[in-house]
Amino acid sequence: MIVDVENLVYRYPPPSARGERAEAVPKPALNGVTFSIAEPRLTALLGPNGSGKSTLFRILATLLSPQAGRASIGGLDLACQPMEARRALGVVFQESSLDRRLTVRENLSFAGQLYGMQGAHLAQRIQQTATQLDLQQRLDHLVSTLSGGWRRRAEIARCLLHQPQFLLLDEPTAGLDPLARADLWRHLRRLQDAEGVAVLVSTHFLDEAALCDWLLILHEGRIAIEGAPAALCHELGGEVVEIVSHRANELGALLAPRAGFHVAVVDDVVRVECPNGPALISSLSMSHADWIREMRVHRPTLADVYFHATGVLFRP
Amino acid sequence: MNAFWVPTSAVFQRDLLRFWRERSRVAGFALTPVVFWVLVGSGYSNFERFLPGALVLTVMFSAIFSAMSLIEDRKEGFLLSMLASPAPRITIAVGKIASGSLIAVAQAMLFLLLATVGGTLYPDASLAVLFAVCLLIAAAFTAAGLVIAWLVASSQGFHAVINLIFMPLWMLSGAIFTLTEAQPWLRYLMLANPVTYAQEAMARGLGLPVSASHPVGAITTWVVLTVTAIATLVASVRVLARRSERNLT
């Protein structure tokens, strides 16, 4: 087992500063997170801001201790053997953790030395990781002169130096333009294929989540559902029809009892998961035309998977 | 042993490299002693009275402010990568104390070099003693600076705490008025102040006459300085080893 996480609970201490709205007991950031990664594949952790992604990452990065539950990386328990676990782990944080006044090579060299690497071995690893991420031409540039995409790649190179079994990336595409985002994903995929390293990427972009081999959806501090993205969409089956109506509640109540239907009303939209979308649309346009302002039908997407599993619309 | 020395020397080298890359820091480092000698040295006759205090101040503040690199590292996110690495926290502390001390001591030595070249250094001055004194002060105050940098939230907070704690320590060290000139209650405060001993040791190292008005013995001076340095080193290592949520944001 590369990563094994069992029933993690983490609750941030209540805000003590006066003026802040102090709830008696703050909601836990993580409330029983359980999952495992057995094979080296590309796994996405999808969740909107505030779903607990960063807290989970900090626990996996051994920077926070959970109040309950346990986690291990490469069989090493994070609570008992944090130092050994860190060697099996590479972390790319959401905030840049490169020294901007140093060159890429100096940054890599520093990082390698933190892992006890030195001399010819370190120089060789710097070359290798730089090649993997197409950074050779930028090795002697100051980080402050690099664009966001290059910096991200330099960070990933930094985390690969010590050849971890498990690479953890916290929203690595945050703040990147679409071109750099696509480029970064291409590199992640290539790395995962070539190195056989298990990668866990957190994201709040559905299109990025769809690129992964496995998807974990984090909602209110728990894993709401997991599976291969395509399979999850497929499992929902049929179609999703969205009906905009000024009598959404009544329409919802009308459709709910039908066999094979899964109906939810959000504001003025009735969302129906049903076996045959076009048939529903044509029958409704005959029977309830005056209730309906707009109707749409589509095959299930990850947004629908998210809604189905959590009961709320995905809002990054 | 490599697990300790390799990361420690990495932290040490990086801090020096950052220092060297920042022109304003290098300029401040090199020009402060020059300005001091040109202005004060040539324009004031009762100079030797303030010389030890000026040296102590130079070393003290150079050392303390080098610890601010910890706050910058935190702000820039760099600290996270160090905290998530298998390098023990003590290597961060030791590496930073070594680099901060080196810069502070080098500045003091530059100060003394200018004095030697200018012919202002006293015949009884001992460079070895001065070096040792500067090193102890530098190590103690870099370590103290690290403790404060670890605990405060911002560089503004750091400055506030430094002004609150370290300016009075320097002012009550005999740099401005001597022990015998102070009221008895203040004299006790001064005797409890480690910087007083730094000031004494510096005066002795400079070969200034240590009159009967200086009731602190040479051995006491060394013991206090050494104990202070060790205590702050231990404190900094222990404080940095604590998990602190502030350092995660």
Interface residues (C-beta under 8 A of the other chain):
Chain A: R58 A61 T62 L63 L64 S65 M83 E84 R86 R87 L89 V91 F93 E95 S96 S97 L98 D99 R100 R101 L102 E106 S109 F110 A111 Q113 L114 Y115 G116 M117 Q118 R158
Chain B: N2 A3 V6 P7 S9 A10 Q13 R14 L17 R18 R21 E22 E76 G77 F78 L80 S81 M82 L83 A84 S85 P86 A87 P88 R243 E245 L248
